[in-house]
Amino acid sequence: MMEKNRKNIIYILLATLSLSTFSCTKDFNEVNTDPLGKTTVAPEQLLAPTLVNIMRTNMLRNRNFNNELMQVTVEMSDAEGKVFRYDIRRTQADNTWNNWYVSLTDIKDIYTIAGKPESLNKSYQGISLIVQSWVYSLLTDTYGDIPYTEANDGRNNLQPKFDRQKDIYLDLFKKLEEANELLKTGTAISPQSDPVYKGDIAKWRKLGNSLYLRLLLRISGKAEVSAMAAAKMKEIIDTNPLNYPVMQNNDASATNPNGDNGRILWTGSNAAAALYTSPFMSSIRPSDFRLVALCDFFLGRLVTWQHPCVTNMDAPSYTSRWSIDGVEGIPSGYTSGSITTLLAHFNSDADVDGTGTSARKNSFNLQRDAYTGIIMNVAELSFIKAEAAAKGWINGNAGDFYHKGIADAINYWRPNLITSLTQPNFVTYLANNNLAWNPALPLDNATYGNNSKMEMIHLQKYYSMFLIDFQQWFEYRRTGHPQLPKGPGLVNGGRMPARLFYPTVTQSTNPTNYKDAVATQGADDINTLVWWQKP
């Protein structure tokens, strides 16, 4: 019996390897064979469902991992293995690794198919390179060294090597340069195939170059590449902006409802089978959605500032944009047994107040909200510029970029609420909450950690990246901002995890390359720093 079980486990691992590819591939021809006889697939058939699959992974893992680490929410539980206590189990690694790599197979196929003479389309190729860069950056920023040059080639290589993070980043920059050139041609694509910009190629080009700035900033603290990163940021923003257009504003239109923001706009449907149903609707029960507590770090400041997304909380809670019940969060990292009452939470789409009114059913709430599927938003780009300007890398006033970032973040959720940085109620909002830029502060100093330019920028950037995959966690690991309180119930020595474990199955299915990665990067441990975190 033991031998039979051992064989079954081996068969399961091999089957999983074939399907998930652990950095390799699923069989393209088999998966995409049309039962009516078609044996080929067009880029416009792959793009939308693959982007939705990626976003589903990102949103669900943002909710149950990033938000718990970064004190947006905190689970009401005294059990072991809770993320908000930094008690990270190896199983936390599997979902993102498997789903991101499987999606990359289809995204890379788009580039290949769109490069063939009979189906040549430079815009689909450029979009593929942008999405590849986005997803590979998520993988390497989560795990460190990962399969890259030999990844997603399961037909030929079931044991891909792990590339070093530095090499991955440098190649991602090449991909984004190529994407920028490909998209210059403006080759038309099917609007129906594009859930982000409805076929607006100029918007995709802006997104690719904005992602370029995100990744350049991410490695800018690494001594061996810092000068290169700063110089390239200056080229994109100051020296050659016409060649590198970036996101500018939230302005939307009927034909382009996203403005410059990179996002999938959900329909609001609650039909699980509908392609553009939010994963919060299709994959989370209403009872589960509203039974996760809000953390006092995240909620407390919003309440104090009377942030426009929560200012209606003294009215029926569902009238605020984020539909929050309650005004008091609970501390993250609390000791077991010390917290027993959920004080504030996001409402679900269910009728939690018991009135059954149609107004409640049609109100905003994050479970149904159309705006939650975010790749990158305009506000993040403004804060990237603010940091670069504060460090002297680019021209412009850091305070102006910073103020625009705050306005962009508010306008993302409350469109056109702030139409000018000199708008009286916005100026008052900044002044009353001590949020106006202070050029006299030090850039970043341990002594003045709570009173520095970097803390000001990254506290507001933290809120602007609400719901965006793991970006809050990545930026905290890069900068140490915003400064998060350390609860007495934290494990792992109170250290914020620096990465996720590699999936356990990689040790048995790709042992040689796994061991090489560990020997080069460091122990397969949540406290091992990835390349860009090291000096």
C-alpha positions in Angstrom: 0.0 0.0 0.0 2.8 2.4 0.8 4.4 1.7 -2.5 1.1 2.3 -4.3 0.7 5.6 -2.5 4.3 6.6 -3.4 3.5 5.9 -7.1 0.3 7.9 -6.9 2.2 10.9 -5.5 4.8 10.7 -8.3 2.0 10.6 -10.9 0.3 13.6 -9.3 3.5 15.6 -9.3 4.2 14.8 -13.0 0.6 15.7 -13.9 0.9 18.9 -12.0 4.2 19.6 -13.7 2.6 19.2 -17.1 -0.4 21.4 -16.4 1.1 24.1 -14.2 4.5 23.8 -15.9 6.3 25.1 -12.9 7.9 27.7 -15.1 7.3 25.7 -18.3 4.1 25.3 -20.3 0.8 23.6 -20.8 0.5 22.0 -24.2 -0.7 24.8 -26.4 -2.0 22.7 -29.2 -4.0 20.4 -27.0 -5.5 23.1 -24.8 -6.4 25.3 -27.7 -7.7 22.7 -30.1 -11.2 23.6 -31.3 -13.5 20.6 -31.1 -15.0 21.7 -34.5 -11.7 21.3 -36.2 -9.7 24.5 -35.7 -6.1 23.9 -34.7 -4.9 27.5 -34.5 -5.8 30.5 -32.3 -5.5 34.2 -32.9 -4.0 36.7 -30.5 -7.4 38.4 -30.1 -8.8 35.2 -28.7 -6.1 34.8 -26.1 -5.6 38.3 -24.7 -8.8 39.0 -22.7 -9.3 35.6 -21.0 -5.6 35.5 -20.0 -5.6 39.0 -18.6 -8.7 38.1 -16.6 -7.0 35.0 -15.2 -3.9 37.0 -14.2 -6.1 39.6 -12.5 -8.1 37.0 -10.7 -4.9 35.7 -9.1 -3.7 39.2 -8.3 -6.9 40.3 -6.7 -7.4 37.2 -4.5 -3.8 37.1 -3.4 -3.9 40.8 -2.7 -6.8 40.2 -0.4 -5.5 37.3 1.5 -1.8 38.0 1.5 -0.7 41.5 0.7 -3.5 43.2 2.7 -2.7 41.1 5.7 1.0 41.8 5.6 0.5 45.5 4.9 -2.1 46.2 7.6 -5.0 46.9 5.3 -7.0 44.1 6.9 -6.5 41.6 9.7 -8.0 38.2 10.0 -10.0 37.5 13.2 -8.3 34.3 14.2 -6.0 33.0 16.9 -4.9 30.0 14.8 -1.4 29.4 13.7 -0.2 30.2 10.1 -1.7 33.7 9.9 -0.1 36.1 7.5 -0.8 39.2 9.5 1.5 37.7 12.2 4.2 37.0 9.6 3.6 33.3 10.1 4.1 32.3 6.5 3.7 28.7 5.4 5.2 27.1 2.3 1.8 26.5 0.8 1.5 30.3 0.5 3.9 30.1 -2.4 2.1 27.8 -4.8 -0.9 29.7 -6.1 0.9 32.7 -7.6 3.8 30.7 -8.9 1.6 28.2 -10.8 -1.1 30.7 -12.1 1.4 33.3 -13.2 3.5 30.8 -15.1 0.5 29.2 -16.8 -0.8 32.6 -17.9 2.7 33.5 -19.3 2.4 30.6 -21.7 -0.6 32.2 -23.4 0.9 35.7 -23.3 4.1 34.5 -24.9 2.0 32.6 -27.5 0.4 36.0 -28.4 3.9 37.4 -29.3 4.8 34.3 -31.3 1.5 34.2 -33.3 1.4 37.9 -33.9 5.0 37.6 -35.3 4.0 35.2 -38.1 3.6 36.6 -41.6 0.1 35.4 -41.9 -1.0 37.0 -38.6 1.5 39.8 -38.3 0.5 42.5 -35.8 3.1 44.6 -34.1 0.6 46.0 -31.5 -0.3 42.5 -30.2 3.4 41.8 -30.0 4.0 45.0 -28.0 1.1 44.3 -25.7 2.4 40.8 -25.1 5.9 42.1 -24.1 4.3 44.6 -21.7 2.2 41.9 -20.0 5.2 39.5 -20.0 7.3 42.2 -18.2 4.5 42.9 -15.7 4.0 39.2 -14.8 7.7 38.3 -14.7 8.3 41.3 -12.5 5.7 40.0 -10.1 7.3 36.6 -10.0 10.9 37.8 -9.5 9.8 40.4 -6.9 7.9 37.7 -5.0 10.5 34.9 -5.1 13.8 36.4 -6.3 15.7 34.3 -8.8 13.2 32.4 -11.0 13.1 30.4 -14.3 13.0 33.0 -17.1 15.0 32.4 -20.2 14.1 28.7 -20.3 10.6 29.1 -18.8 7.3 28.2 -20.5 9.0 25.7 -22.8 7.6 22.5 -21.4 7.6 20.8 -24.8 11.4 20.8 -24.7 12.5 21.5 -21.1 10.9 20.3 -18.0 13.8 21.5 -15.7 14.4 25.1 -16.6 17.3 27.0 -15.0 16.7 29.8 -12.5 17.9 33.1 -13.9 19.4 35.7 -11.5 17.2 38.6 -10.7 19.6 41.2 -12.0 19.7 39.5 -15.4 15.9 39.2 -15.4 15.4 42.9 -14.8 17.9 43.9 -17.5 16.0 41.8 -20.0 12.7 43.2 -18.9 14.0 46.6 -19.8 14.9 45.3 -23.2 11.3 43.9 -23.6 9.8 47.2 -22.7 12.1 49.1 -25.1 11.0 46.7 -27.9 7.3 47.1 -26.9 7.6 50.9 -27.1 9.0 50.6 -30.6 6.4 48.1 -31.8 3.5 50.2 -30.5 4.8 53.3 -32.3 3.3 51.8 -35.5 -0.2 52.0 -34.1 -1.3 48.9 -35.8 -5.0 48.4 -35.1 -6.3 45.6 -32.9 -9.8 44.3 -32.2 -11.3 46.6 -29.5 -13.3 43.6 -28.2 -10.1 41.7 -27.6 -8.7 44.4 -25.3 -10.4 44.6 -21.8 -8.0 47.3 -20.7 -7.9 50.1 -23.4 -10.5 48.9 -25.9 -7.9 48.9 -28.7 -6.3 52.2 -27.9 -2.7 51.4 -28.7 -1.4 54.8 -27.5 -2.7 54.0 -24.0 -0.9 50.6 -24.0 2.3 52.5 -24.9 1.9 54.8 -22.0 1.3 51.8 -19.7 4.4 50.1 -20.9 6.6 53.1 -20.3 5.0 53.7 -16.9 5.7 50.1 -15.9 9.3 50.8 -17.1 9.6 53.6 -14.5 8.1 51.4 -11.8 10.8 48.8 -12.4 13.6 51.3 -12.8 12.7 52.8 -9.4 12.5 49.3 -7.9 16.2 48.6 -8.6 17.4 52.2 -8.1 18.8 51.5 -4.6 21.1 48.8 -5.9 24.5 50.3 -6.0 25.7 48.5 -9.2 22.8 49.8 -11.3 21.6 52.9 -9.5 23.3 55.4 -11.8 21.8 53.6 -14.9 18.3 53.5 -13.4 18.4 57.2 -12.5 19.7 58.2 -15.9 17.0 56.2 -17.7 14.3 57.6 -15.6 15.5 61.1 -16.5 15.6 60.2 -20.2 12.0 58.9 -20.1 10.6 61.8 -18.1 12.8 64.8 -19.0 15.1 64.3 -22.0 12.9 62.3 -24.4 9.3 62.3 -23.3 7.9 62.2 -26.8 9.6 58.9 -27.4 8.5 57.6 -24.0 4.9 58.7 -23.4 3.6 57.8 -19.9 0.3 57.9 -18.1 -0.9 61.4 -17.2 -4.5 61.5 -16.0 -7.6 59.7 -15.0 -9.7 61.4 -17.7 -12.2 58.9 -19.2 -14.5 58.9 -22.2 -17.3 56.6 -23.5 -14.8 54.9 -25.9 -12.0 54.7 -23.3 -13.6 54.5 -19.8 -10.2 53.9 -18.1 -8.4 57.1 -19.0 -4.7 56.3 -18.8 -5.2 53.9 -15.9 -4.3 50.3 -16.7 -7.2 48.3 -15.4 -9.8 45.7 -16.4 -13.2 47.4 -15.9 -15.6 44.8 -14.4 -19.2 44.8 -15.6 -20.7 44.6 -12.1 -22.4 41.3 -13.0 -22.6 38.6 -10.3 -22.7 35.8 -12.9 -19.7 33.6 -12.1 -19.5 32.5 -15.7 -19.3 36.0 -17.2 -15.8 36.9 -18.4 -15.8 40.4 -16.8 -17.3 39.5 -13.5 -15.1 40.7 -10.7 -13.2 37.9 -8.9 -14.5 39.4 -5.6 -18.0 38.5 -6.9 -17.3 35.1 -8.5 -14.8 33.7 -6.0 -15.7 35.1 -2.5 -18.9 34.5 -0.6 -20.6 37.6 0.7 -20.3 36.3 4.3 -16.5 35.8 3.9 -16.0 39.2 2.3 -17.5 41.1 5.2 -16.0 39.0 7.9 -12.4 40.3 7.6 -11.6 43.2 9.9 -10.1 46.5 8.8 -6.8 47.4 10.4 -6.5 50.5 12.4 -3.3 51.6 10.5 -5.3 51.7 7.2 -8.7 52.8 8.4 -7.6 55.2 11.2 -5.9 57.7 8.9 -8.7 57.6 6.4 -11.2 58.5 9.1 -9.0 61.2 10.6 -8.4 62.8 7.2 -12.1 62.4 6.2 -10.9 60.8 3.0 -13.4 61.2 0.2 -13.9 57.4 -0.1 -15.0 57.1 3.6 -16.5 60.5 4.4 -20.1 59.2 4.3 -19.5 56.6 7.1 -21.6 58.6 9.5 -24.6 58.1 7.1 -25.7 54.6 6.2 -22.4 52.9 5.6 -23.1 51.8 2.1 -23.2 55.3 0.8 -19.4 55.6 0.9 -17.4 54.6 -2.1 -15.7 51.7 -0.3 -18.8 50.8 1.8 -17.1 50.4 5.2 -19.1 49.6 8.2 -17.6 51.1 11.3 -14.9 53.7 12.0 -12.5 51.8 14.3 -10.0 49.2 13.1 -8.2 46.6 15.1 -4.4 46.4 15.5 -2.4 44.0 13.3 -0.1 41.6 15.0 -2.3 41.3 18.1 -1.6 38.5 20.5 -3.8 35.5 20.5 -6.9 36.0 22.6 -6.6 39.7 22.9 -9.1 40.7 20.2 -12.5 39.1 20.1 -14.7 41.7 18.3 -14.6 42.7 14.7 -15.0 46.5 14.8 -15.0 47.6 11.1 -15.2 45.8 7.8 -15.9 46.2 4.1 -19.5 45.4 3.3 -20.2 42.7 0.8 -22.7 42.9 -2.0 -25.2 41.2 0.2 -27.8 43.2 2.1 -26.0 43.4 5.4 -28.0 46.2 7.0 -31.2 44.1 6.7 -33.3 46.8 4.9 -33.5 44.9 1.6 -33.7 48.2 -0.2 -32.8 48.6 -3.9 -30.6 51.5 -2.9 -28.4 49.2 -0.9 -28.3 46.7 -3.7 -27.2 49.2 -6.3 -24.7 51.1 -4.0 -21.0 51.0 -4.3 -19.1 48.2 -2.5 -15.7 46.7 -3.3 -17.2 43.3 -3.9 -19.1 44.6 -6.9 -17.0 47.6 -7.8 -15.9 48.0 -11.4 -12.6 49.7 -10.6 -10.8 46.9 -8.6 -9.0 45.2 -11.4 -5.9 47.4 -11.4 -2.6 46.8 -13.3 -1.1 50.2 -12.6 -2.8 53.6 -12.0 -1.9 57.2 -12.7 -1.4 58.0 -9.1 1.5 55.6 -8.7 3.2 57.2 -11.7 2.9 60.6 -10.0 4.5 59.3 -6.8 7.3 57.7 -8.8 8.0 61.2 -10.2 7.8 62.7 -6.7 10.4 60.4 -5.4 12.7 60.8 -8.4 12.4 64.6 -8.1 13.0 64.6 -4.4 16.2 62.6 -5.0 17.3 65.1 -7.7 17.1 62.6 -10.6 14.6 64.5 -12.7 13.4 68.1 -13.2 10.3 69.4 -11.6 9.0 70.2 -8.1 8.6 67.1 -6.0 5.8 68.7 -4.1 3.8 69.3 -7.2 4.1 65.6 -8.2 3.3 64.6 -4.7 0.1 66.7 -4.6 -0.9 65.4 -8.0 -0.5 61.9 -6.7 -2.9 62.5 -3.8 -5.4 64.1 -6.2 -4.9 61.2 -8.8 -5.6 58.6 -6.1 -8.8 60.3 -5.0 -9.9 60.9 -8.5 -9.4 57.2 -9.3 -12.2 56.3 -7.0 -14.2 59.6 -7.1 -13.8 60.7 -10.8 -13.3 64.4 -11.4 -13.7 65.3 -7.7 -10.5 67.3 -7.8 -10.0 69.2 -11.0 -7.2 71.5 -9.9 -4.4 71.3 -7.3 -5.4 74.8 -6.2 -9.0 73.8 -5.8 -10.0 75.3 -2.4 -11.4 72.2 -0.8 -8.3 70.2 -1.8 -6.0 72.8 -0.4 -8.0 72.7 2.8 -7.9 68.9 2.9 -4.1 69.0 2.7 -3.7 71.8 5.2 -6.2 70.4 7.8 -4.5 67.0 7.8 -0.9 68.2 7.7 -0.5 66.5 4.3 0.9 69.5 2.3 4.4 69.0 1.0 7.2 70.2 3.4 10.4 70.8 1.5 12.3 71.5 4.7 12.0 67.8 5.8 15.0 65.5 5.4 14.8 63.1 2.5 15.0 59.9 4.5 16.6 59.6 7.9 16.1 56.9 10.5 15.8 59.6 13.2 13.1 61.3 11.3 11.4 58.2 9.8 7.9 59.4 10.6 8.8 63.0 9.5 10.6 62.7 6.2 9.9 63.3 2.5 10.1 59.5 1.8 7.5 58.8 4.5 5.2 61.5 3.2 5.4 60.1 -0.3 5.1 56.5 0.6 2.3 56.9 3.0 0.2 58.4 0.3 1.6 55.9 -2.3 0.5 53.1 0.0 -3.1 54.3 -0.3 -2.8 54.8 -4.0 -1.8 51.2 -4.4 -4.8 49.8 -2.5 -5.9 46.5 -4.1 -2.9 46.4 -6.6 -1.5 42.9 -6.4 1.7 42.9 -4.1 2.9 46.4 -4.8 2.4 47.8 -1.3 4.6 44.9 0.0 7.2 45.3 -2.7 7.6 49.0 -2.0 7.7 48.5 1.8 10.5 46.0 1.2 12.3 48.5 -1.0 12.0 51.6 1.2 10.8 50.6 4.7 7.9 53.1 4.2 5.3 53.7 5.4 6.4 52.8 8.9 4.1 50.1 10.1 3.5 49.5 13.8 4.8 46.2 15.1 2.2 44.2 17.1 3.2 42.1 20.1 1.9 38.9 18.5 4.2 39.0 15.5 6.4 35.9 14.9 9.5 35.6 12.6 11.3 37.9 15.1 8.9 40.8 14.0 10.6 40.9 10.6 8.5 41.6 7.5 8.9 38.7 5.1 11.3 39.5 2.3 10.1 37.0 -0.2 8.0 33.8 -0.5 9.3 30.3 -0.4 9.8 28.5 -3.7 7.0 25.9 -4.1 7.9 22.7 -2.4 7.4 20.6 -5.5 10.2 22.4 -7.3 12.6 20.7 -5.0 11.6 17.3 -6.4 10.8 18.2 -10.0 13.7 20.5 -10.7 16.3 19.7 -7.9 19.5 20.7 -9.6 18.4 24.1 -10.7 16.6 24.7 -7.4 19.8 23.9 -5.5 21.8 26.2 -7.7 19.3 29.0 -7.1 19.5 28.5 -3.3 23.3 28.4 -3.5 23.4 31.7 -5.3 20.6 33.7 -3.8 20.6 32.3 -0.3 18.5 29.9 1.8 15.0 29.2 0.6 13.6 31.3 3.5 11.2 34.2 3.9 14.0 36.3 5.3 16.5 35.9 2.5 16.8 39.2 0.7 16.3 39.3 -3.1 18.9 41.0 -5.2 17.4 44.5 -5.3 16.9 44.5 -1.5 20.6 44.0 -0.9 23.0 47.1 -0.8 
